[in-house]
Amino acid sequence: MLVYPSSIDLSSHTLRYLTGQLRTRQREIGTRWRRLPVGRQALLALAHLKCGDTYAQLAAGFRIGVATAYRYIREAVDVLAALAPTLAEAMKTVRTKAFVILYGTLLPIDRIAADTPYYSGKHKRHGMNVQVLTDPFGRLLWASPALPGSTHDLTAARTHGIIDALVNADVKCWADSDDGRWCH
């Protein structure tokens, strides 16, 4: 396999931030030795998340095993997920907006045909249903935990309590309907 240098369209601040979060996590769990320094682990995770590089590609590029690449990325994702606001925390920000946008999307995944709950008939592929709330300018305010791709967007919004939270906050919301129209 040939290895070549590449670039990631992210700021160095993003790399430093994730490096600091990973360093804190590693101190908490008492990590003494790692195959990669924490900054390289952060770079590995960002390459996967931003560019979609596979574990095998990253393992070769960083000269580590595929299992190690998987563990490092999983740890970084867990660290980032712990920083995400809950719906209740996001609602504090939502209340300050004139309106918000609720959008359901299917994140494609590789699955076999036996994984029926993850198959979306609408999209004709396997995936995970994620609901996102954005401000009027499209800036992400909150993203839901993933549900199987067969879950309808309205069901997902109800399951996560998004509709009740928006009604209680008395905030206007625009959402897409399955036929491509936007409604509020």
Secondary structure, 3 states (H helix, E strand, C coil): CCCCCCCCCCCHHHHHHHHHHHHHHHHHHCCCCCCCCHHHHHHHHHHHHHHCCCHHHHHHHHCCCHHHHHHHHHHHHHHHHHHCCCHHHHHHHHCCCCEEEEEEEEEECCCCCCCHHHEECCCCEEEEEEEEEECCCCCEEEECCCEECCCCHHHHHHHCCHHHHHHHHCCEEEEECCCCCEEC
